Every structure is written in structure tokens, then in C-alpha cells.
Amino acid sequence: MQSQDKREASRLRLKDLPPDARPRERLLELGPKGLADAELLAILLGSGSASETALDLALRLLATFGATGPEALRGLSSARPEELARLHGLGPAKASRLVAAFELAERAGTLRATERPAVGGPEDLVRLVSPHLRGEAREHALVVWLNGRQQVLGWEAVSVGSLTEAVVHPREVYREAIRRGACAIALLHNHPSGDPAPSEEDRALTRRLVAVGGLVGIPLIDHVIVAEGGYYSLRAERGLWEGTDAGGAGVGATL
């Protein structure tokens, strides 16, 4: 019991540092741009271990992935959760926190850099979301929300499937689109096989989504398959959009 008390007493904590050396207090005083990379990481980590503070742990993480600067952050941001969790002082909770933070930063940065990009064709959709689809070992489906000017409001994953299939339900595709007030949507999914050619299931899904979009007034403007071999736009296929309301519903008619 005494040895445990000694370990607790010797635990290094950020709150034991002088106020002007604590990352959280410095952020409130200086703003995030006034902090070093290690200080921002320390705030995300929240705590260190019995042998090092969160700031020490952050410095060690950066050194592990490339010392300091952009190289270290790029290496850290591309690490998988299981890879981070194996590092001393992290574990699954802190590793997941870091991965989530980097993913949010990437998504926010994509939209901010492009200032709500407009979609004029399938190549614009592929350019926007292909980094989130290419290289995945399983099928992922993403829905992109558009406003009345064909500008991107955002996107989300609606399905993660197997090597050959991602089960996509129209209710999952349209639930958030309705909540966000989207005027149109586009669906994209990957083919891990590398071949972007659509299957009959892909065509059947497109027909269902076109029909639902006509009912709820949020047309599906395209369904694009992304693969290492390129991409395939089902909008180019005759017969998938004919006979529905989507062909004349605002943005859906212009793509």
C-alpha cells in the first residue's frame, strides 16, 4: 500500500507545473496559434503516465514520428489507432482521441480550403472524397449533401461493408440530408477490387435512391464508384434516371 502511495505521489501532472507552463492555460491566454505542436498534443492527450507528463509524452510522440515540424505531424496523423495504442503511455483511449482529432481536422480543412466547392460533374465529387475511399480494404459508402447552388454542405459515411459489398439503406442516406436542408445529394462508394465497373446491385441501389429522392424532393444527382482503376458515374447510364421526378428537380437536371 505504501509503495502505491509513493507511485501516486510521484506521478507527474500538468497541473503541478507553474500556470504559465501549462498548455491548457497557455491556450486560453494566447490562443491555439500561440502554442507549439507538442503543447496542442498534450491538451488532446489529457494526461501522461507515472513517469512523464502529457507534455513529455507529446514530445516523445513527435520524436517517434519525425522529431518536430510538419513531418512529425504528418507521420502521427497517418498512424492507425492500433499502431498508436501499442506505444508506451498511450493505449486505446488516447490513441482513438488522437485519430479522431486528426480526422476532424482533415475534414474541416478540406471544406475550408475549397470554400464550399461547387459540383459540376462526377470528377468534382471524386476529387472531393476519393482520399477517404481509395486504399480501403472494405467497401465504404459516402453521401455528399449539396445546396441549391450545387455547393457542398458536407458529407458522411453511411455504410462500411465487406470486401465486396456495402449495404446502403435509403433511410440512412436521406436522414441527415433532410435534417441539414440539402437540396440534392450524391452517393459515392469504393470497389476494393480496383475495378470501378458497377454491379447489378449498384444499379438497383441507384434506382431505389432516385425513387426515394423524387418522393422527398431531394434528388440523387449521381452515384459514383471509385477504384484504383478510375471511377464510374452511373449518371451516364441511360434508364436509371428516366421516369422519375429527379430528372427535372433543380440541381439534378444540371449534372
QUIZIBEL-V831991 format. One record per run of one state. SS is the DSSP state (A for helix, B for strand, O for the rest). FROM is the first residue (numbers start at 0). LEN is the number of residues. If there is no record, write none. Layout:
ss = [SS/SS]
from = [FROM/FROM]
len = [LEN/LEN]
This chain:
ss = [O/A/O/A/O/A/O/A/O/A/O/A/O/A/O/A/O/A/O/A/O/B/O/A/O/B/O/B/O/A/O/B/O/A/O/B/O/B/A/O/A/O/A/O]
from = [0/1/10/13/16/18/21/22/30/31/34/36/45/53/64/69/77/80/85/91/114/117/118/121/132/139/146/150/160/169/179/183/190/199/216/218/227/229/233/236/244/248/249/253]
len = [1/9/3/3/2/3/1/8/1/3/2/9/8/11/5/8/3/5/6/23/3/1/3/11/7/7/4/10/9/10/4/7/9/17/2/9/2/4/3/8/4/1/4/2]
